[in-house]
């Protein structure tokens, strides 16, 4: 089961046809430079907090909030207690994300054990920012190997939403695993691709969802072998990453699952919009955490069924990246949590599924507006300042625009699949 398409003559180095403009050549060093430039801009967006304070409400008002220093201070790492090394330190993330958080915490604490809290937070943030910059370079270089036009990789490298949200959390790690898996699948290395998805799933759950796209192609081709190898690789890698830590500290390992089950609607999800807008303004019932869990799961299951039908009825075989985008976008829209940095999950897939510069730029601007609106609202909410009502209206409008923008991309990619347009690469 191959997902590859032959490259054009320009990409193979042959002379372009008469009258056609040669494809612009952008080498890996240039792409790495663009990615590092975006990482520098991302660091600068957090500089006001890095220099002054990571405390709310200032961290929200200055639009420089990051989970990294916040969790370093609030989960015991600043006092030398680290998840999986101290039973009293709990972090609500999957195993590999927790390991990265703990390892960088150990190093930050060791560099200056007597540092003030703010100084320790700064060291911890800098270590993770440097690692995430390297990870982002990796993401861009991998995408550069997959796109038909190198300019599309530049779009990814300089994505404004990545600049403003890339250092909020550790989400770039599973994004790197995801694009590496897609590259492996393109080369028919199904077991390796599955292993990479398994590693990504040990960072964050969303890479696991891409197996759904692999299954759709397998059903369309009536060829189960590649999908079975991918699934085996995913399961095996995930188990190898999780089992030792589950045995070492079952409380910490299980904390992520318990936290995810118990939490209610998160900021910017359609379910939070329902509870915060529809309930008080229309007088309808509030959704409980249990009700949201059931509705979110049912909505996502229905969306996956529709993607399956789409993949089977399309007159030409869709690209794996198109199906992967549709599955992941369905999860983003139906999930009970949507943090601003989740946009990073979609950035490479949007360019691979539908490389349209104008649409990409508009979508990115909407997501930047959403980022501004979320933290502006949180700043007013925690700071008790005037203007909370206006900030709330802007936030709720931005959530609606974000939802519509992602929904628009879903519609366009769906139309491409139905018409036999196969995206980038």
Buried (B, 14 or more C-beta within 10 A) or exposed (E): BEBEEEEBEBBEEEEEEEEEEEBEEBEBEBBBBBBBEBBEBBBEBBEBBBEEBBBBBBBBBBBBBBBBBBBBBEBBBBBBBBBBBBEEBBBBBBBBBBBBBBBBBBEBBEEEEEBEBBEBBBBBBBBBBEBBBBBBBBBBBBBBBBBBBBBBBBBBBBBBBBBBBBBBBBBBBBBBBBBBBBBBBBEEBBBBBBBBBBBBBBBBBBBBBBBBBBBBBBBBEEEEEBBBBBBBBBBBBBEEBBEEBBEEBEEBBEBBEEEBEEBBBBBBBBBBBBBBBBEEEEEEEEBEBEBBBEBBEEBBEEBBEEBBEBBEEBEEBBBBBBBBBBBBBBBBBBBBBBBBBBBBBBBBBBBBBBBBEEBBEBBBBBBBBBBBBBBBBBBBBBBEEEEBEEBBEBBBBBBBBBBEBBEBBBEBBBEBBBEEBBBBB
